[in-house]
């Protein structure tokens, strides 16, 4: 169950890689969103999203082949922290933060 106190954290890097962070686990899954699997990935994720989050995720589906690489990371780090591939992105100037 998603910890509502932590919520979802979205990072969109300048290179177009978006990281979606879920709490309560250290499990990481890398997904390349394509035209073929977008609807499936969206269906799995949308039940955890607010309306504004859904709009953010729908932005991935931009009508061409430039789909984002999405890193879905479950973590029990404190809010405002983000760790992926051993790198702390929390204070990275290359990333903007969308945090619910």
N, CA, C and O atoms as a MOPAC input file, in Angstrom:
PM7 MOZYME 1SCF
protein

 N      0.84700 1    -1.19700 1     0.00000 1
 C      0.00000 1     0.00000 1     0.00000 1
 C      0.88300 1     1.24900 1     0.00000 1
 O      1.86900 1     1.33500 1     0.73200 1
 N      0.50400 1     2.20400 1    -0.83600 1
 C      1.28400 1     3.43200 1    -0.93100 1
 C      1.11900 1     4.25500 1     0.34200 1
 O      0.00100 1     4.43600 1     0.82500 1
 N      2.22000 1     4.74900 1     0.88000 1
 C      2.18400 1     5.59900 1     2.06700 1
 C      1.73400 1     6.99400 1     1.65700 1
 O      2.49300 1     7.74100 1     1.03900 1
 N      0.50600 1     7.34000 1     1.99900 1
 C     -0.05200 1     8.62000 1     1.58800 1
 C      0.67500 1     9.80700 1     2.17100 1
 O      0.60700 1    10.90600 1     1.62000 1
 N      1.38000 1     9.60600 1     3.29100 1
 C      2.11900 1    10.70400 1     3.88700 1
 C      3.32000 1    11.09800 1     3.04100 1
 O      3.73100 1    12.25900 1     3.03900 1
 N      3.87900 1    10.13500 1     2.32400 1
 C      5.00900 1    10.43300 1     1.45000 1
 C      4.52700 1    10.83400 1     0.06200 1
 O      5.05500 1    11.76400 1    -0.54600 1
 N      3.53000 1    10.12900 1    -0.42500 1
 C      2.99600 1    10.44400 1    -1.73300 1
 C      3.97600 1    10.12300 1    -2.84700 1
 O      4.92200 1     9.35600 1    -2.66500 1
 N      3.73000 1    10.73000 1    -4.01400 1
 C      4.56900 1    10.50800 1    -5.18400 1
 C      5.49400 1    11.69100 1    -5.36900 1
 O      5.13100 1    12.83800 1    -5.10700 1
 N      6.71100 1    11.38600 1    -5.83100 1
 C      7.66300 1    12.43500 1    -6.15000 1
 C      8.08800 1    12.26500 1    -7.60600 1
 O      8.47300 1    11.17100 1    -8.01800 1
 N      8.01900 1    13.32300 1    -8.36800 1
 C      8.37300 1    13.27000 1    -9.78000 1
 C      9.59300 1    14.13800 1   -10.04000 1
 O      9.64600 1    15.30000 1    -9.63600 1
 N     10.56100 1    13.56100 1   -10.71400 1
 C     11.71200 1    14.33900 1   -11.17000 1
 C     11.75100 1    14.29000 1   -12.69000 1
 O     11.66800 1    13.21000 1   -13.27400 1
 N     11.87700 1    15.43300 1   -13.33500 1
 C     12.04000 1    15.47400 1   -14.78200 1
 C     13.39700 1    16.11700 1   -15.05500 1
 O     13.58800 1    17.30600 1   -14.80000 1
 N     14.32400 1    15.34000 1   -15.56600 1
 C     15.66900 1    15.85800 1   -15.78700 1
 C     15.71600 1    16.64000 1   -17.08700 1
 O     14.79400 1    16.58000 1   -17.90000 1
 N     16.79500 1    17.36900 1   -17.26700 1
 C     16.94800 1    18.17000 1   -18.48200 1
 C     17.11000 1    17.28200 1   -19.70500 1
 O     16.92700 1    17.74300 1   -20.83200 1
 N     17.45000 1    16.01900 1   -19.49900 1
 C     17.60300 1    15.09800 1   -20.61600 1
 C     16.29200 1    14.39300 1   -20.95500 1
 O     16.24500 1    13.58500 1   -21.88300 1
 N     15.22900 1    14.69200 1   -20.21000 1
 C     13.92800 1    14.10600 1   -20.50300 1
 C     13.65600 1    12.81200 1   -19.76900 1
 O     12.61200 1    12.19400 1   -19.97700 1
 N     14.57300 1    12.38800 1   -18.91300 1
 C     14.32800 1    11.18700 1   -18.11700 1
 C     13.49800 1    11.55500 1   -16.90000 1
 O     13.87500 1    12.43500 1   -16.12600 1
 N     12.36600 1    10.88000 1   -16.73200 1
 C     11.49100 1    11.15700 1   -15.60900 1
 C     11.58000 1    10.02800 1   -14.60400 1
 O     11.51300 1     8.85400 1   -14.97100 1
 N     11.73100 1    10.37800 1   -13.34200 1
 C     11.81200 1     9.38800 1   -12.29100 1
 C     10.57800 1     9.50100 1   -11.40400 1
 O     10.28400 1    10.57000 1   -10.87000 1
 N      9.86300 1     8.39900 1   -11.25200 1
 C      8.68000 1     8.36200 1   -10.39800 1
 C      9.04000 1     7.53600 1    -9.17000 1
 O      9.41000 1     6.36800 1    -9.29000 1
 N      8.93200 1     8.13800 1    -7.99200 1
 C      9.41200 1     7.50000 1    -6.77400 1
 C      8.24400 1     7.10200 1    -5.88300 1
 O      7.39100 1     7.92800 1    -5.56000 1
 N      8.21000 1     5.84500 1    -5.49100 1
 C      7.23000 1     5.35400 1    -4.54300 1
 C      7.94000 1     4.95900 1    -3.26100 1
 O      9.07900 1     4.49400 1    -3.31300 1
 N      7.29700 1     5.13100 1    -2.10900 1
 C      7.93500 1     4.80400 1    -0.83500 1
 C      7.84300 1     3.32200 1    -0.46500 1
 O      7.19100 1     2.52300 1    -1.13700 1
 N      8.52300 1     2.99600 1     0.63100 1
 C      8.32300 1     1.75400 1     1.38500 1
 C      9.01600 1     0.52000 1     0.82700 1
 O      8.68700 1    -0.59600 1     1.22800 1
 N      9.96500 1     0.68800 1    -0.08600 1
 C     10.71800 1    -0.45700 1    -0.56700 1
 C     11.99100 1     0.03200 1    -1.22800 1
 O     12.11100 1     1.21400 1    -1.55100 1
 N     12.94300 1    -0.86700 1    -1.43300 1
 C     14.16800 1    -0.50700 1    -2.12300 1
 C     14.17000 1    -1.04900 1    -3.54800 1
 O     15.18600 1    -0.99100 1    -4.24000 1
 N     13.04400 1    -1.56900 1    -3.97500 1
 C     12.95400 1    -2.20800 1    -5.27100 1
 C     12.93700 1    -1.16800 1    -6.39100 1
 O     12.24800 1    -0.15200 1    -6.28900 1
 N     13.68100 1    -1.41800 1    -7.43500 1
 C     13.71600 1    -0.48200 1    -8.55600 1
 C     13.39200 1    -1.20300 1    -9.85400 1
 O     13.86300 1    -2.31300 1   -10.10300 1
 N     12.59100 1    -0.56200 1   -10.66400 1
 C     12.19600 1    -1.13200 1   -11.94700 1
 C     12.37700 1    -0.08500 1   -13.03300 1
 O     11.87000 1     1.03000 1   -12.91300 1
 N     13.09600 1    -0.43600 1   -14.09000 1
 C     13.30100 1     0.47200 1   -15.21300 1
 C     12.36100 1     0.09100 1   -16.35100 1
 O     12.32800 1    -1.06500 1   -16.77300 1
 N     11.60700 1     1.05200 1   -16.84100 1
 C     10.63800 1     0.81200 1   -17.89900 1
 C     10.88800 1     1.79100 1   -19.04000 1
 O     10.99200 1     2.99700 1   -18.81200 1
 N     10.98500 1     1.28600 1   -20.25300 1
 C     10.99300 1     2.14600 1   -21.43000 1
 C      9.56300 1     2.21200 1   -21.95100 1
 O      9.02200 1     1.22300 1   -22.44500 1
 N      8.96500 1     3.38000 1   -21.83400 1
 C      7.58900 1     3.53200 1   -22.28900 1
 C      7.57000 1     3.61300 1   -23.81000 1
 O      8.27100 1     4.42700 1   -24.41200 1
 N      6.76200 1     2.76100 1   -24.41600 1
 C      6.62300 1     2.74300 1   -25.87000 1
 C      5.15000 1     2.88300 1   -26.22900 1
 O      4.28100 1     2.85500 1   -25.35700 1
 N      4.88100 1     3.03400 1   -27.51900 1
 C      3.49400 1     3.10400 1   -27.97000 1
 C      2.75500 1     1.82100 1   -27.61100 1
 O      1.55100 1     1.84100 1   -27.35500 1
 N      3.48000 1     0.70800 1   -27.59300 1
 C      2.85100 1    -0.58000 1   -27.33400 1
 C      2.47100 1    -0.75700 1   -25.87600 1
 O      1.43300 1    -1.35300 1   -25.58700 1
 N      3.28300 1    -0.25700 1   -24.94000 1
 C      3.00800 1    -0.54700 1   -23.54400 1
 C      2.53800 1     0.66200 1   -22.74200 1
 O      2.31900 1     0.54400 1   -21.53700 1
 N      2.37800 1     1.81100 1   -23.37500 1
 C      2.01400 1     3.00500 1   -22.63000 1
 C      0.70000 1     2.82400 1   -21.87500 1
 O      0.61400 1     3.13100 1   -20.68600 1
 N     -0.32100 1     2.32600 1   -22.56900 1
 C     -1.63600 1     2.18300 1   -21.94500 1
 C     -1.56400 1     1.23400 1   -20.74600 1
 O     -2.21700 1     1.46800 1   -19.72800 1
 N     -0.77900 1     0.17400 1   -20.86600 1
 C     -0.66100 1    -0.79000 1   -19.77800 1
 C      0.04600 1    -0.16300 1   -18.58100 1
 O     -0.41500 1    -0.28400 1   -17.44600 1
 N      1.16700 1     0.50800 1   -18.84100 1
 C      1.90700 1     1.14200 1   -17.75100 1
 C      1.03500 1     2.19000 1   -17.07100 1
 O      0.98600 1     2.27200 1   -15.84300 1
 N      0.34700 1     2.99000 1   -17.88300 1
 C     -0.50900 1     4.03500 1   -17.32600 1
 C     -1.62000 1     3.42700 1   -16.47900 1
 O     -1.93300 1     3.94200 1   -15.40600 1
 N     -2.21800 1     2.33200 1   -16.95300 1
 C     -3.28800 1     1.67200 1   -16.21900 1
 C     -2.79600 1     1.20000 1   -14.85400 1
 O     -3.51700 1     1.31400 1   -13.86300 1
 N     -1.57300 1     0.67100 1   -14.79400 1
 C     -1.02300 1     0.18100 1   -13.54100 1
 C     -0.75800 1     1.33100 1   -12.57500 1
 O     -0.97300 1     1.19500 1   -11.37100 1
 N     -0.28800 1     2.47100 1   -13.10300 1
 C      0.13300 1     3.56100 1   -12.23800 1
 C     -0.99100 1     4.50400 1   -11.83700 1
 O     -0.93200 1     5.09900 1   -10.76100 1
 N     -2.00500 1     4.65600 1   -12.66500 1
 C     -2.94900 1     5.75500 1   -12.50400 1
 C     -3.76700 1     5.66600 1   -11.21500 1
 O     -4.22200 1     6.69200 1   -10.71100 1
 N     -3.96300 1     4.46700 1   -10.67200 1
 C     -4.76500 1     4.33600 1    -9.45800 1
 C     -4.08900 1     4.99100 1    -8.25900 1
 O     -4.72600 1     5.20500 1    -7.22700 1
 N     -2.79400 1     5.31200 1    -8.39000 1
 C     -2.08200 1     5.95800 1    -7.30100 1
 C     -1.94500 1     7.46100 1    -7.50500 1
 O     -1.36700 1     8.15100 1    -6.66500 1
 N     -2.47300 1     7.97100 1    -8.61200 1
 C     -2.19300 1     9.34800 1    -8.99200 1
 C     -3.34800 1    10.28100 1    -8.69300 1
 O     -4.51000 1     9.87700 1    -8.74500 1
 N     -3.03200 1    11.52700 1    -8.37900 1
 C     -4.04900 1    12.56000 1    -8.31500 1
 C     -4.31100 1    13.05500 1    -9.72200 1
 O     -3.62400 1    12.65300 1   -10.66100 1
 N     -5.30000 1    13.92600 1    -9.87700 1
 C     -5.63100 1    14.44000 1   -11.20300 1
 C     -4.43900 1    15.14300 1   -11.83200 1
 O     -4.13500 1    14.92800 1   -13.00500 1
 N     -3.76500 1    15.98300 1   -11.05600 1
 C     -2.61100 1    16.68600 1   -11.60600 1
 C     -1.48400 1    15.71200 1   -11.94400 1
 O     -0.75900 1    15.91100 1   -12.91900 1
 N     -1.33700 1    14.65900 1   -11.13900 1
 C     -0.33700 1    13.64000 1   -11.43100 1
 C     -0.66900 1    12.91700 1   -12.72300 1
 O      0.21700 1    12.63400 1   -13.52900 1
 N     -1.94900 1    12.61700 1   -12.92200 1
 C     -2.36300 1    11.94800 1   -14.14500 1
 C     -2.02500 1    12.79400 1   -15.36100 1
 O     -1.55200 1    12.27900 1   -16.37400 1
 N     -2.27300 1    14.10500 1   -15.25500 1
 C     -1.94100 1    14.98900 1   -16.36400 1
 C     -0.45000 1    14.96300 1   -16.64400 1
 O     -0.02500 1    15.00500 1   -17.79800 1
 N      0.34700 1    14.89300 1   -15.57400 1
 C      1.79400 1    14.83500 1   -15.71800 1
 C      2.20400 1    13.56400 1   -16.45300 1
 O      3.01900 1    13.60300 1   -17.37400 1
 N      1.62700 1    12.43100 1   -16.03300 1
 C      1.97400 1    11.15900 1   -16.64900 1
 C      1.50500 1    11.10900 1   -18.10100 1
 O      2.20100 1    10.57900 1   -18.96700 1
 N      0.33200 1    11.65800 1   -18.35900 1
 C     -0.17600 1    11.66200 1   -19.72400 1
 C      0.72700 1    12.45500 1   -20.65700 1
 O      0.72500 1    12.23400 1   -21.86900 1
 N      1.50800 1    13.39100 1   -20.08300 1
 C      2.44100 1    14.14600 1   -20.89100 1
 C      3.49000 1    13.28300 1   -21.55800 1
 O      4.11500 1    13.71300 1   -22.52800 1
 N      3.70200 1    12.04900 1   -21.04900 1
 C      4.64200 1    11.14200 1   -21.68300 1
 C      4.15300 1    10.75200 1   -23.07700 1
 O      4.95100 1    10.55700 1   -23.99500 1
 N      2.84500 1    10.64200 1   -23.22100 1
 C      2.26700 1    10.15600 1   -24.46500 1
 C      2.08100 1    11.34800 1   -25.39300 1
 O      1.00000 1    11.93300 1   -25.45700 1
 N      3.15000 1    11.70800 1   -26.11500 1
 C      3.14400 1    12.95700 1   -26.86600 1
 C      2.87700 1    12.76900 1   -28.35000 1
 O      3.11500 1    13.67800 1   -29.14700 1
 N      2.38200 1    11.58900 1   -28.72600 1
 C      1.96100 1    11.39500 1   -30.09700 1
 C      3.06600 1    11.02500 1   -31.06600 1
 O      2.81800 1    10.91400 1   -32.26700 1
 N      4.29000 1    10.83200 1   -30.56900 1
 C      5.35300 1    10.35800 1   -31.45300 1
 C      6.19400 1     9.33100 1   -30.71800 1
 O      5.76000 1     8.80200 1   -29.69500 1
 N      7.37900 1     9.03900 1   -31.21400 1
 C      8.18200 1     7.96100 1   -30.64000 1
 C      9.11100 1     8.44800 1   -29.53700 1
 O      9.91000 1     7.66200 1   -29.02700 1
 N      9.03100 1     9.71300 1   -29.15400 1
 C      9.92300 1    10.24500 1   -28.12300 1
 C      9.35000 1    10.01300 1   -26.73100 1
 O      9.04800 1    10.95900 1   -26.00300 1
 N      9.20400 1     8.73500 1   -26.37100 1
 C      8.69000 1     8.41200 1   -25.04800 1
 C      9.81400 1     8.48900 1   -24.02900 1
 O     10.97800 1     8.24400 1   -24.34600 1
 N      9.45400 1     8.82900 1   -22.81700 1
 C     10.45100 1     8.99600 1   -21.76300 1
 C     10.89900 1     7.64700 1   -21.22900 1
 O     10.14100 1     6.67700 1   -21.21000 1
 N     12.14900 1     7.61200 1   -20.79700 1
 C     12.59000 1     6.51900 1   -19.93200 1
 C     12.10300 1     6.82300 1   -18.52500 1
 O     12.35100 1     7.90900 1   -18.00100 1
 N     11.41400 1     5.87200 1   -17.91300 1
 C     10.84800 1     6.07700 1   -16.59100 1
 C     11.51500 1     5.13400 1   -15.60800 1
 O     11.57100 1     3.92300 1   -15.82500 1
 N     12.01600 1     5.70000 1   -14.53300 1
 C     12.54900 1     4.88000 1   -13.45100 1
 C     11.54600 1     4.92100 1   -12.30300 1
 O     11.27800 1     5.98600 1   -11.74800 1
 N     10.99500 1     3.77100 1   -11.94700 1
 C     10.05900 1     3.67400 1   -10.83400 1
 C     10.82800 1     3.10200 1    -9.65000 1
 O     11.26400 1     1.95100 1    -9.68400 1
 N     10.99100 1     3.89500 1    -8.61800 1
 C     11.79400 1     3.48600 1    -7.47800 1
 C     10.94700 1     3.49900 1    -6.21900 1
 O     10.32800 1     4.51000 1    -5.88500 1
 N     10.92200 1     2.38100 1    -5.53000 1
 C     10.28300 1     2.33400 1    -4.21800 1
 C     11.36400 1     2.53500 1    -3.17100 1
 O     12.40100 1     1.87200 1    -3.21400 1
 N     11.13800 1     3.42900 1    -2.24600 1
 C     12.16100 1     3.72600 1    -1.25400 1
 C     11.50800 1     4.15600 1     0.05600 1
 O     10.39700 1     4.68600 1     0.06300 1
 N     12.19300 1     3.92700 1     1.13900 1
 C     11.69000 1     4.40200 1     2.42400 1
 C     12.49100 1     5.61200 1     2.89400 1
 O     12.49100 1     5.93200 1     4.08300 1
 N     13.16900 1     6.28100 1     1.97200 1
 C     13.86700 1     7.51100 1     2.30600 1
 C     12.86600 1     8.56300 1     2.74900 1
 O     11.67900 1     8.47700 1     2.43300 1
 N     13.34500 1     9.54700 1     3.47700 1
 C     12.47400 1    10.60900 1     3.94800 1
 C     12.00100 1    11.46600 1     2.76600 1
 O     12.68200 1    11.53600 1     1.74200 1
 N     10.83300 1    12.11900 1     2.90500 1
 C     10.34100 1    13.00100 1     1.84400 1
 C     11.39900 1    14.02200 1     1.46200 1
 O     12.08000 1    14.58300 1     2.32100 1
 N     11.52700 1    14.25500 1     0.16900 1
 C     12.51600 1    15.19200 1    -0.32500 1
 C     13.82900 1    14.53400 1    -0.69600 1
 O     14.70100 1    15.17500 1    -1.28300 1
 N     13.98000 1    13.25500 1    -0.35900 1
 C     15.18100 1    12.52000 1    -0.71900 1
 C     14.89500 1    11.61800 1    -1.90500 1
 O     13.77500 1    11.14000 1    -2.08400 1
 N     15.91000 1    11.39500 1    -2.70400 1
 C     15.74500 1    10.50800 1    -3.85900 1
 C     17.07500 1     9.86400 1    -4.18300 1
 O     18.08400 1    10.55300 1    -4.33700 1
 N     17.08100 1     8.54500 1    -4.28500 1
 C     18.29200 1     7.80800 1    -4.58700 1
 C     18.01200 1     6.83700 1    -5.72400 1
 O     17.07500 1     6.04100 1    -5.64800 1
 N     18.81500 1     6.89800 1    -6.77400 1
 C     18.65800 1     5.96700 1    -7.88600 1
 C     20.02800 1     5.66400 1    -8.46900 1
 O     20.82400 1     6.56900 1    -8.71900 1
 N     20.29100 1     4.39000 1    -8.68300 1
 C     21.57300 1     3.96700 1    -9.23300 1
 C     22.73200 1     4.52000 1    -8.40900 1
 O     23.78300 1     4.85200 1    -8.95800 1
 N     22.54300 1     4.62100 1    -7.09300 1
 C     23.59000 1     5.06300 1    -6.20600 1
 C     23.82800 1     6.56000 1    -6.21400 1
 O     24.77800 1     7.03000 1    -5.58600 1
 N     22.99800 1     7.31900 1    -6.90300 1
 C     23.18500 1     8.76400 1    -7.00600 1
 C     22.06300 1     9.48000 1    -6.26600 1
 O     20.88600 1     9.17100 1    -6.45200 1
 N     22.43600 1    10.43000 1    -5.43600 1
 C     21.45000 1    11.22900 1    -4.71500 1
 C     21.04700 1    12.41300 1    -5.58100 1
 O     21.84200 1    13.32600 1    -5.80500 1
 N     19.80300 1    12.39500 1    -6.07100 1
 C     19.31400 1    13.44300 1    -6.95700 1
 C     18.63500 1    14.58500 1    -6.20200 1
 O     18.13600 1    15.52700 1    -6.81600 1
 N     18.61800 1    14.50000 1    -4.88700 1
 C     17.80900 1    15.42600 1    -4.11100 1
 C     18.14800 1    16.87600 1    -4.40200 1
 O     17.25300 1    17.70900 1    -4.54900 1
 N     19.43300 1    17.18400 1    -4.48800 1
 C     19.85300 1    18.57100 1    -4.67700 1
 C     20.38500 1    18.79900 1    -6.08600 1
 O     21.07500 1    19.78700 1    -6.33400 1
 N     20.07500 1    17.90600 1    -6.99900 1
 C     20.61600 1    18.02400 1    -8.34900 1
 C     19.96000 1    19.17800 1    -9.09600 1
 O     18.73600 1    19.25000 1    -9.19700 1
 N     20.78000 1    20.07000 1    -9.61300 1
 C     20.24700 1    21.21100 1   -10.36800 1
 C     19.71900 1    20.77200 1   -11.72300 1
 O     19.04100 1    21.53800 1   -12.40700 1
 N     20.02700 1    19.54000 1   -12.11500 1
 C     19.56100 1    19.04300 1   -13.40100 1
 C     18.12900 1    18.53800 1   -13.34700 1
 O     17.53300 1    18.22600 1   -14.37800 1
 N     17.57800 1    18.45800 1   -12.13700 1
 C     16.24100 1    17.90600 1   -11.98700 1
 C     15.28900 1    18.92700 1   -11.37200 1
 O     15.63400 1    19.61300 1   -10.41000 1
 N     14.10900 1    19.01600 1   -11.93000 1
 C     13.04400 1    19.77400 1   -11.28400 1
 C     12.15500 1    18.78800 1   -10.54900 1
 O     12.04000 1    17.63200 1   -10.95500 1
 N     11.52900 1    19.23400 1    -9.47700 1
 C     10.80100 1    18.32700 1    -8.60200 1
 C      9.30200 1    18.60800 1    -8.65700 1
 O      8.86200 1    19.74700 1    -8.50400 1
 N      8.53600 1    17.55500 1    -8.87500 1
 C      7.09000 1    17.61100 1    -8.71200 1
 C      6.77200 1    16.72900 1    -7.51200 1
 O      6.98900 1    15.51800 1    -7.56000 1
 N      6.26400 1    17.32000 1    -6.44300 1
 C      6.05600 1    16.55100 1    -5.21400 1
 C      4.67100 1    16.79800 1    -4.66600 1
 O      4.26400 1    17.93800 1    -4.44400 1
 N      3.94000 1    15.69500 1    -4.44900 1
 C      2.59900 1    15.79600 1    -3.85700 1
 C      2.70700 1    15.58300 1    -2.37000 1
 O      1.69800 1    15.62300 1    -1.66500 1

